[in-house]
Structure formats: structure tokens, C-alpha cells
Amino acid sequence: MSSNLLPSDAIATSAVHPVFMEQAKALVCGGELLPGGIEPLARRLQKAADTQTPLRVKLGLDPTRPDLHLGHSVVLKKLRMFQDLGHQAVLIIGDATALIGDPSGKNQTRPPLSPQEVDENAQTYLAQAGKIILVNRAEILRNSQWLGTLSLSDWLQLASMVTVAQLLVRDDFAKRYKANQPIALHELLYPMMQGYDSVAVGADIELGGTDQRFNNLMGRELHQSWMQRQLPPPFHPEVPKMAQLVLLLPLLEGTDGVIKMSKSYPQHCINLTDEPADMFGKLMSIPDNMILRYEELLMPLNEAQLAQHADMLKKPADQGGMNPRDMKAHLAKWLVATYHSPECAEAAEVAFNQLFRNKQLPDDMPEISLPANTSIDIPSLLVEHALSASKGEVRRLMVGGGLRVRYPERPADEGQKLLEPEQPLAGQPPGAAIVIQAGKRKFLKLNFQ
């Protein structure tokens, strides 16, 4: 057990020691602890120190996409806080539950993933999570290790602990049922499967976003049933003495400032694997009214510092205020330095200013060669070279004025808009070059030969 936990002789016999109240306040800060608020967590922290038995703190991640994003970092940072206090992080890669897909917040059944897709996504998660938590000190498990071995008898025993009424009271299921929208049976099994994860690993605390309230509390319900029946968990030697606590953390909005950051909305998502320049640029694109929200959830700032920043955003520069653009640049630079390096952050800021403040073309952009004087189908070209996901997306970008042709010999010239989706772009003579700019941050240089 880590020396960060106080020895038993430092603990008062009845009242909760102030140290553990302070630890609990810090751990819950910004979140919601269920049930009972801060004191139940403080008591468990105190008992863990008294018995020199680390709390088992569970976080499950379904690998439904290959990348983790900044929204995941909110809960991962909280898991790291428990690690720093000497507790056991239990990171569950939900390779079994990902085959279904979490129905939380969904108004229709999600298409299932193949085992190969899930496995490929799972391979990337540990390296990304390792940017935040101490992976070498965490217990890493895949929930297929127990869900994949349950017999029919096991499933029936588990199902007997959950009622249909409990499942249908869930908000998204209730709405779909009332609207006569289909709910597949396997979706009803999802909360039970995630809840069984908590039992399987003997979790004392489960972390999750606020959208996981139902799923996380299902784990607590199953814990209570297990305690009543004195059933041993399959991946932890002792029957739980107390049902797990649930710590819910806020959901970070995407770059549009409205929809939660999610792998389901890649256009608004900032992945931990994004290149430094892309991460910087995406952060600079968030609405001004999201600056403090991002700072609160992503940076190690206390209440006084956040209040100071809020005050600075209200004041003009000559009265000690700060332009929102400069504050976003500070945020972006800190995050790029955190997930890449300080050198990458410096370079990303320089590149951003070159593109958006000075209207310069980037120094390093992809290039291709084309035959001289050949007309170009722009939608096909951009999809082929991964500047857009589909021809329809390119057409929408063109109609909205987000596609330009620019000229390397005039790098500060913003060029001309391409507004006709069906009209091919005229080719250029041998030795000429043009640059296609798609949106704000994507460029492709065409060299004619």
C-alpha cells in the first residue's frame, strides 16, 4: 500500500479524520458522488488507510472507435488522482460490451461492431490512456474475460437480479418505448453487463460521465444482490462488503459548444492522438463562451484562478483583461504540451499564427503531381487524398464557401472560392502549382507536370 495513505494510528476512532475529508472533497470536486455525497467516500478512504487495503477504483472504456478524446481525459484524470493517493486503478477495456454499443442517449439501435473492429480499437487505448494514468500500476482487464465465459445458468442467475421495470425506467429506453421506437433485447442487456463488470472486479468505486448514471448505478444494484447471496466475484477473491460508490463527472462539449464530445461526432471531437497542429487549431475554434468550461475540466486550475480568468475575459486589455483569442491560445498551448511536448506546442502556435493571423500557407502540406492541363474533379480528389470523408461533404463545404484555390507564389493571398460543386477545376501548364484549401486547416498542393 502506498505511503500516501495515513497509518491507522493517525485515524480518529469515530469521526472522519480531516485529511480524508479533504481528500474526498478533492476527488469529488466538479463531480457528483452517489449515494450520500462526500462523507461516505471519506469513510472508505479512512478505512482503506486503517486496513492498508487500497480502494479498487473502476473505469470502463468501450473501444467503439480507435481514439480516446479530451472528454475521456476528464474521467481519466480523476482515476489518476486516486492512483496518486495509493489506490488501485482498475481499467476495463469493454471488448464484450463494445460488440453491443452503449445505448445511453441513443434514439435508435446502434449497428454492432465486429470482434476484429473492437480488437483493433482496443489495441490503441492503453497507449492513449497512458498519457494520463499510470498504466504500469493499473489493473488492465477485458470484460470478455468474464462475460465471454458465462454459462446459460450464469446468465439466468444474473438476469434474475434485474427487473424489466428497472430497465424501462431508464430515460432513453422510456422515450423510445413511448415513441414506439424499437428497443433490441441486447440493448436491455447492456446495463446488466456493465453492472456485472463492477461485481466481477470487486469495485469499491466506479467512475463515469453523467450519461452513465443508470449503468453505473446498475453496478451498485448488482453489488447489493451479490452481497445478499454471498456469491464470490469471478475476478476478485472476496464477496463485496459494501456496494460500490459512483462518481459521475461532467461531459465535455465538443468544439461546437453544444453536443457532448463523442466518438460518434468526429467533426466536433479532439482526439488525444490528433497531430499537434490539428489539436491546437481545433481548440482555437471553440466558442468563446466555452473557454472557462474547457479550462475547468481540462486544466489544473483552482476556483480562484478560474474566477480570475472569468474576470479577465470581461475586462478590456487596458484594465487587465485578456482577449478570448489569447486565452484560447494559452489553453491550446498547454494541452498540446501535455499530450505531445512543449516543443510541439510552440511549433503548433507558430503554424496556427502563420495560417490564421498572417494568412500564410503552411510550410508542410501534402503534395501530389498531376498531368499538365488536365481538368480536376475536386470532390473525387479530396476524398481520394483524405481531405474529406465524402463527396457530399466536399459539396457542402463548397456551397458554404469553405473551399478555395490558392497560389504558392502569393502565400498571403487568400485566393478564390470554389462555389460550383459540379464544375471541374481547370488544369495548369507544366511547372505550375496551386493549393486547394478545404476548410480552415486542410491543404493539398497540386504540382502540374
Secondary structure, DSSP 8 states (H G I E B T S, - for coil): --TTS--GGGS-SSS--HHHHHHHHHHHTTSEEETT-HHHHHHHHHHHHHHT---EEEEEE--SSS--BHHHHHHHHHHHHHHHTT-EEEEEE-TTGGGT---TT-SS------HHHHHHHHHHHHHHHTTTS-GGGSEEEETHHHHTT--HHHHHHHHTTS-HHHHHTSHHHHHHHHTT----HHHHHHHHHHHHHHHHHT-SEEEEEGGGHHHHHHHHHHHHHHHHHT---TTSSS--SS--EEEEE---B-TTSSSB--TT-GGG--BTTS-HHHHHHHHHTS-GGGHHHHHHHHS---HHHHHHHHHHHHS-GGGT---HHHHHHHHHHHHHHHHT-HHHHHHHHHHHIIIIIS----SS--EEEE-TT--B-HHHHHHHTTS-S-HHHHHHHHHTT-EEEE-TTSTT---EE---TTS-B----TT-EEEEEETTTEEEEEEE-
